[in-house]
C-alpha cells in the first residue's frame, strides 16, 4: 500500500495543479471498468491498487480481503459535474424550438443526463400530461407511463400509445441522482407532439407561444405527417429579411413570426395539397386597438401576414388576412408552409391629432387650463410617423418637429431657440399622403 500511495501522489498533484479550487473528485464509472481497483470507505474512495493502468490486477482482486470495485478516478472541474438534462430525443422526432415534433404513437422519450443515473436511489416521479388534442383543444389529462434506465438515460415509455396529433408535457422531479448520490438535475419539463392522422382535421400549436397555430384540414396529406414550428425571430433568414423592411412599400413594422416546416414519416419535407390556416397573435392588453410596445403608433387594423420569399430573402405581403380584434389574432390561408410574419403598416391617420392648450397663456396662473413654459404646447393623437410644422398666419415657417408618438411637446420657440411672439399660429401635421391643420394662440 505504501508503494501504491507513492505512485498515486504524483498523479494527484499533476491533475490538481491547474486549478485545485475549482476541481473535485468524481467517480465516473463503477461497473467492471478495467482501469483501477478502488475500495469505498465511509463516503470516500481509497486507492487499493493504482490509477490509470490498462486493467485491474487479477491477483489483487483475489487477494484483497474485502470486496472491491473495478473503476477509475478522475479529477474534473466542479462546474462540469452534474450539468442536468443534457438532451432529450426519440427515434422518430425532430428537435426544434426547444421541443420534439412528430413522436410516433409507440415511441419512447429518452432523457439523457450529464452523468450515469443511479436507479437504486433515484426517484424521478415522472408525470406525463396530454396538454392538447389533435384539434388544439385543451385536455390537461394525465397519461400513464413506464420508466427504464440505461446508463445516463431515463427512458419514458407510454402505457399503450400516445394519441395522434396530441401535445404532451413530461415532468420529472429533482430526485434523479448519479452513482455518487448527487442530484443530476433540478425538476424540469419537456414537450413533444405526436404525428398527425392525415384523415382527420388537425391543429398544431407552437410550444413557445401556443396562440401561434396552424390548422390543417383532413386529407391535406396522403399519409400521416407532422410539422415543426419556430417563433424565433433571431434566425438568420428572418433577421436578414427584417433588415430589408425599410426598402419595402410603406415600410412595414415587424410584430412576430412563425416558421412552419412539414415532414412525412420518412423525415422528408412535404407540402400540403390543400389550403391551411396560420394564426398569429398580436399584443393589445388594454384593447385600445394599438399594438402594445411598438416603437410607433401601430394600429391593429393595419396588420397583415407576410411570407418570406426564400429566393429574394424579402417579405411579401399576403392578401386576405382576417383580424380578430377580440382574440387579438390575425389568420391567413396558405398553401405552402414557410416563414411567415405578422406586420403592421405605419399609422398615417391624422384625423385624431389636436394641440393643447389653446390659448397658451403661461402667465395666467392656471397651468392646468392655460399651460406653462415648462410644458409648452402638446400635440396628441399623432400617427406613427410624420412631421409637425408651425407657421405664422402669413405662411412663414416657425418650427418643424418630427412626429414621435404618443405625444410631442413644442417648447413655443422658433428654430433659432427664441420664444415666439404673442399671436395666432397655424400648425400642420403630415403623414404619408395625409394632412391636417389647426390654430394656436400664444399670449405671453
Secondary structure, 3 states (H helix, E strand, C coil): CHHHHHHHHHHHHHHHCCCHHHEEEEEEECCCCCCCEEEEECCEEEECCCCCCCCCCHHHHHHCCCCCEECEEEEEEHHHCCCCEEEEECCCCEEECCEEEEECCCCCEEEEECCCECCCCCCCCCEEEEEECCCCCEEEEEECEEEEEECCEEEEEECCCCCCCCEEEEEECCCCEECCCCECCCCEEEEEEECECCCCCEEEECCCCCCCEEEECCCCCCCCEEEEEECCCCCHHHHHHHCCHHHCCCCCEEEEEEEEEEEECCCCECCCCCCEEEEEECCCCCCCCECCCCCCCCEHHHEEEEEEECCCCEEEECCCCEEECCCCEEEEEECCCCEEEEEECCCCCCCCCEEECCCECCCCCCHHHHCCCCCCEEEECCCCCCEEEEEECCCCEEEEEECCCCCEEECCECCCCCECCCEEEEEEEEECCEEEEEEEEECC
